Amino acid sequence: MTTEPSAYEQAKASARSALRARLLHVAGERLEAEGIEALSMRPLARAAGCSTMVFYTEFQSKDGLLDALADDRAARLLEAVETVADIDVVSHRRAVVTAFLDAVDAMPEGYRVVVRAVAGEQRARARARARLADVERRLVAALLPDDGNELRLSGLVLALRGAADHLVSGHADRTVLEPALHAIVDAISSDT
């Protein structure tokens, strides 16, 4: 027999969720402004208006915070591409490419956190690989329709990730990358 959580338990869970969201917001702002190296628990706690212990209670360690930030940033990247309106196939795929690059432009450090290799324990590395695989799988799904071109769409996702890597590292300019990705979309879609 399952029982509904009490009003107190519901309020406590809601407050915990709001606290976690606030801590992730503060850490995300610091991440985008100053990079991964700036994510130190003491300054983050000061910025959030809480004690350092609150961060450690919620995330256990800096790696735990980075993992939570990676989950949050992956969700934001996917939200950007999964909300693209359904239009003709080529326009839809081009819009997904543009939305993804827009999201990477908006949070380059967040993108780095999502794709970075996690140091430390095997379980954390496995979780990071699983998160990245999920992002790639959902990007393929966002590039719909499922027209039997999954292998080609996976190739487009790899090209998109490579372009994003070059974009955040400053090795290439978006004005060059985006038209090249759209040309790939056109080539893939012409066989559809």
CYANA upper distance limits for C-alpha pairs under 8 A (distance plus 0.5 A):
  5 PRO  CA      9 GLU  CA      6.22
  5 PRO  CA     10 GLN  CA      6.67
  6 SER  CA     10 GLN  CA      6.68
  7 ALA  CA     11 ALA  CA      6.61
  8 TYR  CA     12 LYS  CA      6.57
  9 GLU  CA     13 ALA  CA      6.61
 10 GLN  CA     14 SER  CA      6.61
 11 ALA  CA     15 ALA  CA      6.59
 12 LYS  CA     16 ARG  CA      6.63
 13 ALA  CA     17 SER  CA      6.61
 14 SER  CA     18 ALA  CA      6.67
 15 ALA  CA     19 LEU  CA      6.57
 16 ARG  CA     20 ARG  CA      6.62
 17 SER  CA     21 ALA  CA      6.66
 18 ALA  CA     22 ARG  CA      6.66
 19 LEU  CA     23 LEU  CA      6.67
 20 ARG  CA     24 LEU  CA      6.60
 20 ARG  CA     58 GLU  CA      7.58
 21 ALA  CA     25 HIS  CA      6.53
 22 ARG  CA     26 VAL  CA      6.75
 22 ARG  CA     48 ALA  CA      7.91
 23 LEU  CA     27 ALA  CA      6.63
 23 LEU  CA     48 ALA  CA      6.95
 23 LEU  CA     55 PHE  CA      7.91
 24 LEU  CA     28 GLY  CA      6.27
 24 LEU  CA     68 ALA  CA      8.19
 24 LEU  CA     69 LEU  CA      7.05
 24 LEU  CA     72 ASP  CA      8.49
 25 HIS  CA     29 GLU  CA      6.66
 26 VAL  CA     30 ARG  CA      6.84
 26 VAL  CA     44 LEU  CA      7.37
 26 VAL  CA     47 ALA  CA      7.39
 26 VAL  CA     48 ALA  CA      6.68
 27 ALA  CA     31 LEU  CA      6.48
 27 ALA  CA     39 LEU  CA      7.36
 27 ALA  CA     44 LEU  CA      6.89
 27 ALA  CA     69 LEU  CA      8.28
 28 GLY  CA     32 GLU  CA      6.69
 28 GLY  CA     69 LEU  CA      7.43
 28 GLY  CA    110 GLY  CA      7.92
 29 GLU  CA     33 ALA  CA      6.59
 30 ARG  CA     34 GLU  CA      6.23
 30 ARG  CA     35 GLY  CA      7.53
 30 ARG  CA     38 ALA  CA      7.29
 30 ARG  CA     39 LEU  CA      7.40
 30 ARG  CA     44 LEU  CA      8.35
 31 LEU  CA     35 GLY  CA      5.05
 31 LEU  CA     36 ILE  CA      6.06
 31 LEU  CA     38 ALA  CA      7.26
 31 LEU  CA     39 LEU  CA      7.12
 31 LEU  CA    109 GLU  CA      6.66
 31 LEU  CA    110 GLY  CA      7.57
 32 GLU  CA    107 MET  CA      6.60
 32 GLU  CA    108 PRO  CA      7.43
 32 GLU  CA    109 GLU  CA      5.75
 32 GLU  CA    110 GLY  CA      7.25
 34 GLU  CA     38 ALA  CA      6.18
 35 GLY  CA     39 LEU  CA      7.99
 35 GLY  CA    109 GLU  CA      6.45
 36 ILE  CA    109 GLU  CA      7.76
 36 ILE  CA    113 VAL  CA      8.27
 39 LEU  CA     43 PRO  CA      8.37
 39 LEU  CA     44 LEU  CA      7.40
 39 LEU  CA     62 LYS  CA      8.09
 40 SER  CA     44 LEU  CA      6.70
 40 SER  CA     62 LYS  CA      7.93
 41 MET  CA     45 ALA  CA      6.45
 41 MET  CA     52 THR  CA      6.46
 41 MET  CA     55 PHE  CA      7.18
 41 MET  CA     56 TYR  CA      8.36
 41 MET  CA     62 LYS  CA      7.74
 42 ARG  CA     46 ARG  CA      6.78
 42 ARG  CA     51 SER  CA      8.27
 42 ARG  CA     52 THR  CA      5.92
 43 PRO  CA     47 ALA  CA      6.65
 44 LEU  CA     48 ALA  CA      6.61
 44 LEU  CA     52 THR  CA      8.35
 45 ALA  CA     49 GLY  CA      6.47
 45 ALA  CA     50 CYS  CA      5.64
 45 ALA  CA     51 SER  CA      5.99
 45 ALA  CA     52 THR  CA      5.63
 45 ALA  CA     54 VAL  CA      8.10
 45 ALA  CA     55 PHE  CA      7.26
 46 ARG  CA     50 CYS  CA      6.64
 46 ARG  CA     51 SER  CA      7.57
 46 ARG  CA     52 THR  CA      8.30
 50 CYS  CA     54 VAL  CA      7.10
 51 SER  CA     55 PHE  CA      7.92
 52 THR  CA     56 TYR  CA      7.02
 53 MET  CA     57 THR  CA      6.35
 54 VAL  CA     58 GLU  CA      6.65
 55 PHE  CA     59 PHE  CA      6.37
 55 PHE  CA     60 GLN  CA      7.80
 56 TYR  CA     60 GLN  CA      4.92
 56 TYR  CA     61 SER  CA      6.34
 59 PHE  CA     64 GLY  CA      5.42
 59 PHE  CA     65 LEU  CA      5.71
 59 PHE  CA     68 ALA  CA      8.19
 60 GLN  CA     64 GLY  CA      6.39
 60 GLN  CA     65 LEU  CA      8.14
 61 SER  CA     65 LEU  CA      6.83
 62 LYS  CA     66 LEU  CA      6.63
 63 ASP  CA     67 ASP  CA      6.55
 63 ASP  CA    118 VAL  CA      8.46
 64 GLY  CA     68 ALA  CA      6.73
 65 LEU  CA     69 LEU  CA      6.58
 66 LEU  CA     70 ALA  CA      6.48
 66 LEU  CA    113 VAL  CA      7.48
 67 ASP  CA     71 ASP  CA      6.80
 67 ASP  CA    128 ALA  CA      8.11
 68 ALA  CA     72 ASP  CA      6.71
 69 LEU  CA     73 ARG  CA      6.49
 69 LEU  CA    110 GLY  CA      7.93
 69 LEU  CA    113 VAL  CA      7.77
 69 LEU  CA    114 VAL  CA      8.47
 70 ALA  CA     74 ALA  CA      6.40
 70 ALA  CA    110 GLY  CA      7.35
 70 ALA  CA    111 TYR  CA      8.44
 70 ALA  CA    113 VAL  CA      5.84
 70 ALA  CA    114 VAL  CA      5.06
 71 ASP  CA     75 ALA  CA      6.68
 71 ASP  CA    114 VAL  CA      7.74
 71 ASP  CA    131 ARG  CA      7.87
 72 ASP  CA     76 ARG  CA      6.87
 73 ARG  CA     77 LEU  CA      6.69
 73 ARG  CA    110 GLY  CA      5.97
 73 ARG  CA    111 TYR  CA      7.26
 73 ARG  CA    113 VAL  CA      8.30
 73 ARG  CA    114 VAL  CA      7.10
 74 ALA  CA     78 LEU  CA      6.68
 74 ALA  CA    111 TYR  CA      8.02
 74 ALA  CA    114 VAL  CA      6.53
 74 ALA  CA    131 ARG  CA      8.29
 74 ALA  CA    135 VAL  CA      7.21
 75 ALA  CA     79 GLU  CA      6.48
 76 ARG  CA     80 ALA  CA      6.79
 76 ARG  CA    103 ALA  CA      8.10
 77 LEU  CA     81 VAL  CA      7.29
 77 LEU  CA    100 PHE  CA      6.95
 77 LEU  CA    103 ALA  CA      6.30
 77 LEU  CA    104 VAL  CA      7.85
 78 LEU  CA     82 GLU  CA      6.31
 78 LEU  CA    100 PHE  CA      8.39
 78 LEU  CA    135 VAL  CA      7.35
 78 LEU  CA    138 ARG  CA      7.71
 78 LEU  CA    139 LEU  CA      7.65
 79 GLU  CA     83 THR  CA      6.58
 80 ALA  CA     84 VAL  CA      7.77
 80 ALA  CA     99 ALA  CA      6.21
 80 ALA  CA    100 PHE  CA      6.84
 80 ALA  CA    103 ALA  CA      6.97
 81 VAL  CA     96 VAL  CA      5.63
 81 VAL  CA     97 VAL  CA      8.28
 81 VAL  CA     99 ALA  CA      6.10
 81 VAL  CA    100 PHE  CA      6.37
 81 VAL  CA    139 LEU  CA      7.74
 81 VAL  CA    142 ALA  CA      6.91
 82 GLU  CA     96 VAL  CA      8.32
 82 GLU  CA    139 LEU  CA      8.44
 82 GLU  CA    142 ALA  CA      6.10
 84 VAL  CA     92 HIS  CA      7.62
 84 VAL  CA     95 ALA  CA      7.15
 84 VAL  CA     96 VAL  CA      6.82
 84 VAL  CA     99 ALA  CA      8.16
 85 ALA  CA     92 HIS  CA      7.53
 86 ASP  CA     92 HIS  CA      6.59
 87 ILE  CA     91 SER  CA      6.84
 87 ILE  CA     92 HIS  CA      5.92
 88 ASP  CA     92 HIS  CA      6.40
 89 VAL  CA     93 ARG  CA      6.61
 89 VAL  CA    144 LEU  CA      7.82
 89 VAL  CA    145 PRO  CA      7.68
 89 VAL  CA    189 SER  CA      7.69
 90 VAL  CA     94 ARG  CA      6.61
 90 VAL  CA    185 VAL  CA      7.25
 90 VAL  CA    186 ASP  CA      7.00
 90 VAL  CA    189 SER  CA      6.60
 91 SER  CA     95 ALA  CA      6.50
 92 HIS  CA     96 VAL  CA      6.74
 92 HIS  CA    143 LEU  CA      7.68
 93 ARG  CA     97 VAL  CA      6.80
 93 ARG  CA    142 ALA  CA      8.46
 93 ARG  CA    143 LEU  CA      5.74
 93 ARG  CA    144 LEU  CA      7.98
 93 ARG  CA    185 VAL  CA      7.06
 94 ARG  CA     98 THR  CA      6.73
 94 ARG  CA    182 HIS  CA      6.35
 94 ARG  CA    185 VAL  CA      7.13
 95 ALA  CA     99 ALA  CA      6.45
 96 VAL  CA    100 PHE  CA      6.57
 96 VAL  CA    142 ALA  CA      7.56
 96 VAL  CA    143 LEU  CA      7.18
 97 VAL  CA    101 LEU  CA      6.78
 97 VAL  CA    160 LEU  CA      7.73
 97 VAL  CA    178 GLU  CA      8.18
 97 VAL  CA    181 LEU  CA      7.81
 97 VAL  CA    182 HIS  CA      8.06
 98 THR  CA    102 ASP  CA      6.53
 98 THR  CA    178 GLU  CA      7.74
 99 ALA  CA    103 ALA  CA      6.69
100 PHE  CA    104 VAL  CA      6.74
101 LEU  CA    105 ASP  CA      6.52
101 LEU  CA    164 ALA  CA      7.23
101 LEU  CA    178 GLU  CA      8.48
102 ASP  CA    106 ALA  CA      6.63
103 ALA  CA    107 MET  CA      6.78
104 VAL  CA    108 PRO  CA      5.62
104 VAL  CA    110 GLY  CA      8.33
104 VAL  CA    111 TYR  CA      6.55
104 VAL  CA    164 ALA  CA      7.21
104 VAL  CA    168 VAL  CA      8.07
105 ASP  CA    167 LEU  CA      8.40
105 ASP  CA    168 VAL  CA      8.07
107 MET  CA    111 TYR  CA      6.83
108 PRO  CA    112 ARG  CA      6.85
108 PRO  CA    168 VAL  CA      6.04
109 GLU  CA    113 VAL  CA      6.78
109 GLU  CA    168 VAL  CA      8.28
110 GLY  CA    114 VAL  CA      6.84
111 TYR  CA    115 VAL  CA      6.90
112 ARG  CA    116 ARG  CA      6.22
112 ARG  CA    168 VAL  CA      8.33
114 VAL  CA    128 ALA  CA      8.18
114 VAL  CA    131 ARG  CA      8.34
114 VAL  CA    132 LEU  CA      7.43
115 VAL  CA    128 ALA  CA      8.34
115 VAL  CA    132 LEU  CA      6.97
116 ARG  CA    128 ALA  CA      8.47
117 ALA  CA    125 ARG  CA      7.32
117 ALA  CA    128 ALA  CA      7.55
117 ALA  CA    129 ARG  CA      8.50
118 VAL  CA    124 ALA  CA      6.98
118 VAL  CA    125 ARG  CA      5.67
118 VAL  CA    128 ALA  CA      7.03
119 ALA  CA    124 ALA  CA      8.21
119 ALA  CA    125 ARG  CA      7.39
120 GLY  CA    124 ALA  CA      7.36
120 GLY  CA    125 ARG  CA      7.81
121 GLU  CA    125 ARG  CA      7.13
122 GLN  CA    126 ALA  CA      6.61
123 ARG  CA    127 ARG  CA      6.64
124 ALA  CA    128 ALA  CA      6.71
125 ARG  CA    129 ARG  CA      6.70
126 ALA  CA    130 ALA  CA      6.60
127 ARG  CA    131 ARG  CA      6.59
128 ALA  CA    132 LEU  CA      6.76
129 ARG  CA    133 ALA  CA      6.60
130 ALA  CA    134 ASP  CA      6.61
131 ARG  CA    135 VAL  CA      6.79
132 LEU  CA    136 GLU  CA      6.73
133 ALA  CA    137 ARG  CA      6.55
134 ASP  CA    138 ARG  CA      6.54
135 VAL  CA    139 LEU  CA      6.58
136 GLU  CA    140 VAL  CA      6.79
136 GLU  CA    154 SER  CA      8.20
136 GLU  CA    157 VAL  CA      7.08
137 ARG  CA    141 ALA  CA      6.85
138 ARG  CA    142 ALA  CA      6.55
139 LEU  CA    143 LEU  CA      6.85
139 LEU  CA    157 VAL  CA      7.21
140 VAL  CA    144 LEU  CA      7.58
140 VAL  CA    150 GLU  CA      7.65
140 VAL  CA    153 LEU  CA      6.26
140 VAL  CA    154 SER  CA      6.57
140 VAL  CA    157 VAL  CA      7.13
141 ALA  CA    145 PRO  CA      8.13
141 ALA  CA    146 ASP  CA      7.92
143 LEU  CA    153 LEU  CA      7.59
146 ASP  CA    150 GLU  CA      7.52
147 ASP  CA    192 THR  CA      7.42
149 ASN  CA    153 LEU  CA      6.53
149 ASN  CA    192 THR  CA      8.40
150 GLU  CA    154 SER  CA      6.46
151 LEU  CA    155 GLY  CA      6.81
152 ARG  CA    156 LEU  CA      6.81
152 ARG  CA    188 ILE  CA      7.13
153 LEU  CA    157 VAL  CA      6.72
153 LEU  CA    188 ILE  CA      8.19
154 SER  CA    158 LEU  CA      6.78
155 GLY  CA    159 ALA  CA      6.71
156 LEU  CA    160 LEU  CA      6.49
156 LEU  CA    181 LEU  CA      8.21
156 LEU  CA    184 ILE  CA      7.49
156 LEU  CA    185 VAL  CA      7.86
157 VAL  CA    161 ARG  CA      6.57
158 LEU  CA    162 GLY  CA      6.59
159 ALA  CA    163 ALA  CA      6.57
159 ALA  CA    181 LEU  CA      7.82
160 LEU  CA    164 ALA  CA      6.63
160 LEU  CA    181 LEU  CA      7.48
161 ARG  CA    165 ASP  CA      6.62
162 GLY  CA    166 HIS  CA      6.78
163 ALA  CA    167 LEU  CA      6.53
163 ALA  CA    172 ALA  CA      8.41
163 ALA  CA    177 LEU  CA      6.70
164 ALA  CA    168 VAL  CA      6.68
165 ASP  CA    169 SER  CA      6.63
166 HIS  CA    170 GLY  CA      6.44
166 HIS  CA    171 HIS  CA      5.46
166 HIS  CA    172 ALA  CA      5.88
166 HIS  CA    173 ASP  CA      8.43
167 LEU  CA    171 HIS  CA      6.89
167 LEU  CA    172 ALA  CA      6.10
167 LEU  CA    173 ASP  CA      6.71
167 LEU  CA    174 ARG  CA      7.02
172 ALA  CA    176 VAL  CA      7.70
172 ALA  CA    177 LEU  CA      7.59
173 ASP  CA    177 LEU  CA      6.84
174 ARG  CA    178 GLU  CA      6.14
175 THR  CA    179 PRO  CA      7.45
176 VAL  CA    180 ALA  CA      7.05
177 LEU  CA    181 LEU  CA      6.74
178 GLU  CA    182 HIS  CA      6.67
179 PRO  CA    183 ALA  CA      6.64
180 ALA  CA    184 ILE  CA      6.95
181 LEU  CA    185 VAL  CA      6.79
182 HIS  CA    186 ASP  CA      6.65
183 ALA  CA    187 ALA  CA      6.69
184 ILE  CA    188 ILE  CA      6.60
185 VAL  CA    189 SER  CA      6.37
186 ASP  CA    190 SER  CA      6.45
187 ALA  CA    191 ASP  CA      7.83
188 ILE  CA    192 THR  CA      7.82
